[in-house]
């Protein structure tokens, strides 16, 4: 009788441990999946801005590429993908075509340590990568006002994801801190 009670207690304790571990692993897995899928795009302290597209939820991220305390003169920006669809959270580098025809950039260093940046797909609107306090930011003109660029959204034409219908710049007014948005319709 005492042996039976001991076995029953041991079995119950073992089952409680299994249920607790199962719930713990389930919670960790669910949290990781949700965090990767819905995480803020500003997950890097070096993030200047990102490009989001209507094609899918993946992001093209532009981070300042520091060498010591200053941007690398040869490549001041690191551009890469963050997958938010097939493999959430996975990062990958741009391929040659993406770098040269869509998401790459050229840059020119100024004597004050800032950089003028021209995006391959949007060369008519220059960016200035500059240090603001302790952080690096990208400055651009949005609706005729100086702004810190946060995001570019690219809307593809319905008939072809290779053609752009419009581009929307989103940022913060440098003087007032208010949100700024400008939609540029492609002709």
C-alpha positions as CSV (number, residue, x, y, z in Angstrom):
1,X,0.0,0.0,0.0
2,X,2.8,2.4,0.9
3,X,4.7,1.4,-2.2
4,X,1.6,2.1,-4.4
5,X,1.1,5.6,-2.9
6,X,4.8,6.3,-3.5
7,X,4.6,5.2,-7.1
8,X,1.4,7.3,-7.7
9,X,3.1,10.4,-6.2
10,X,6.2,9.8,-8.2
11,X,4.1,9.4,-11.4
12,X,2.1,12.6,-10.7
13,X,5.3,14.6,-10.0
14,X,6.8,13.3,-13.3
15,X,3.7,14.3,-15.2
16,X,3.6,17.8,-13.7
17,X,7.3,18.2,-14.8
18,X,6.5,17.1,-18.3
19,X,3.5,19.4,-18.6
20,X,5.5,22.3,-17.2
21,X,8.4,21.7,-19.6
22,X,6.1,21.2,-22.6
23,X,4.4,24.5,-21.8
24,X,7.7,26.3,-21.3
25,X,9.1,25.1,-24.7
26,X,5.8,25.9,-26.4
27,X,5.9,29.4,-24.9
28,X,9.5,30.0,-25.9
29,X,8.8,28.8,-29.4
30,X,5.7,30.9,-29.8
31,X,7.5,34.0,-28.3
32,X,10.4,33.6,-30.7
33,X,8.1,33.2,-33.7
34,X,6.0,36.3,-32.8
35,X,9.1,38.3,-31.9
36,X,10.7,37.5,-35.3
37,X,7.5,38.2,-37.2
38,X,6.3,41.4,-35.5
39,X,9.5,42.8,-34.2
40,X,10.2,46.5,-34.7
41,X,12.3,47.2,-37.8
42,X,14.6,49.3,-35.6
43,X,16.2,46.3,-34.0
44,X,19.7,47.6,-34.7
45,X,21.3,50.6,-32.9
46,X,23.1,51.3,-36.2
47,X,20.0,51.5,-38.3
48,X,19.8,54.6,-40.5
49,X,16.5,53.6,-42.3
50,X,14.9,50.7,-44.1
51,X,13.0,50.0,-47.3
52,X,9.7,48.1,-47.1
53,X,7.9,46.9,-50.2
54,X,4.4,46.0,-51.2
55,X,5.7,42.7,-52.6
56,X,6.2,41.1,-49.2
57,X,7.1,41.9,-45.6
58,X,10.9,41.5,-46.0
59,X,13.0,44.6,-45.3
60,X,16.1,46.0,-46.9
61,X,18.0,47.6,-44.0
62,X,20.6,50.4,-44.2
63,X,22.9,50.5,-41.1
64,X,25.8,52.7,-40.6
65,X,29.0,50.6,-41.0
66,X,31.4,51.9,-38.3
67,X,35.1,51.4,-38.2
68,X,35.9,52.5,-34.7
69,X,33.7,55.5,-34.0
70,X,33.3,56.7,-37.6
71,X,31.8,55.2,-40.7
72,X,34.1,53.1,-42.9
73,X,35.3,55.4,-45.7
74,X,35.0,52.7,-48.4
75,X,31.5,51.4,-47.4
76,X,29.8,53.7,-44.8
77,X,26.5,51.8,-45.0
78,X,25.9,48.1,-44.6
79,X,22.8,47.1,-46.7
80,X,21.2,43.7,-46.1
81,X,17.8,41.9,-46.0
82,X,15.8,40.9,-43.0
83,X,13.5,38.0,-43.9
84,X,10.1,38.4,-42.3
85,X,8.2,35.9,-44.3
86,X,9.8,32.5,-45.1
87,X,12.5,32.5,-42.5
88,X,11.6,35.2,-40.0
89,X,14.6,37.1,-38.5
90,X,17.1,35.6,-41.0
91,X,19.5,38.1,-42.4
92,X,21.2,37.9,-45.8
93,X,23.4,40.1,-47.9
94,X,22.4,41.7,-51.2
95,X,23.3,39.9,-54.3
96,X,25.2,41.6,-57.2
97,X,22.0,42.6,-59.1
98,X,20.3,43.9,-56.0
99,X,23.4,45.9,-55.1
100,X,24.0,47.4,-58.6
101,X,20.4,47.9,-59.8
102,X,18.0,48.3,-56.9
103,X,19.3,48.7,-53.3
104,X,22.9,49.7,-53.5
105,X,24.4,53.2,-53.1
106,X,27.3,55.4,-53.9
107,X,28.9,57.8,-51.3
108,X,31.2,60.7,-51.0
109,X,32.9,61.7,-47.7
110,X,32.9,65.3,-46.6
111,X,35.7,66.9,-44.5
112,X,33.4,67.0,-41.4
113,X,33.1,63.2,-41.4
114,X,29.6,63.1,-42.8
115,X,28.8,61.3,-46.1
116,X,26.6,62.2,-49.1
117,X,24.8,59.1,-50.2
118,X,23.0,58.5,-53.4
119,X,20.7,55.4,-53.6
120,X,21.0,53.5,-56.9
121,X,17.2,53.4,-57.4
122,X,16.6,57.0,-56.2
123,X,19.6,59.1,-57.2
124,X,17.7,62.4,-57.5
125,X,17.2,62.7,-53.7
126,X,20.6,62.7,-51.8
127,X,21.0,61.6,-48.2
128,X,23.5,62.9,-45.8
129,X,24.7,60.4,-43.2
130,X,25.7,62.5,-40.2
131,X,26.3,62.1,-36.4
132,X,23.5,63.5,-34.3
133,X,24.7,63.4,-30.7
134,X,25.7,59.8,-30.1
135,X,23.8,58.3,-33.0
136,X,24.3,58.3,-36.8
137,X,21.3,59.3,-38.9
138,X,20.4,59.9,-42.5
139,X,19.2,63.4,-43.3
140,X,17.0,64.0,-46.3
141,X,14.5,66.5,-47.7
142,X,10.9,65.4,-47.2
143,X,8.1,67.7,-48.3
144,X,10.7,70.6,-48.6
145,X,11.8,70.1,-44.9
146,X,15.0,68.7,-43.5
147,X,14.2,65.4,-41.9
148,X,15.7,62.3,-40.4
149,X,14.8,59.5,-42.8
150,X,13.2,56.4,-41.1
151,X,11.6,54.4,-43.9
152,X,11.1,54.2,-47.6
153,X,8.0,52.3,-48.8
154,X,7.9,51.1,-52.4
155,X,4.5,50.3,-53.9
156,X,4.8,48.0,-57.0
157,X,2.5,48.5,-60.0
158,X,-0.3,45.9,-59.8
159,X,0.6,44.4,-63.2
160,X,4.3,44.1,-62.5
161,X,6.2,43.8,-59.3
162,X,9.3,45.0,-61.1
163,X,7.8,48.4,-61.9
164,X,7.2,51.1,-59.2
165,X,3.9,52.9,-58.9
166,X,5.0,55.2,-56.0
167,X,7.6,55.7,-53.3
168,X,6.8,57.1,-49.9
169,X,9.4,58.7,-47.7
170,X,8.7,58.7,-43.9
171,X,10.8,60.6,-41.4
172,X,10.9,63.1,-38.6
173,X,11.2,66.9,-39.0
174,X,14.6,67.9,-37.6
175,X,13.4,71.2,-36.2
176,X,10.0,70.2,-34.8
177,X,10.2,66.5,-34.2
178,X,6.9,66.0,-36.0
179,X,6.3,63.1,-38.5
180,X,6.8,63.8,-42.2
181,X,5.6,61.8,-45.1
182,X,6.0,62.4,-48.9
183,X,4.6,60.2,-51.6
184,X,6.4,60.4,-55.0
185,X,4.4,59.1,-57.9
186,X,6.5,57.4,-60.6
187,X,5.7,58.5,-64.2
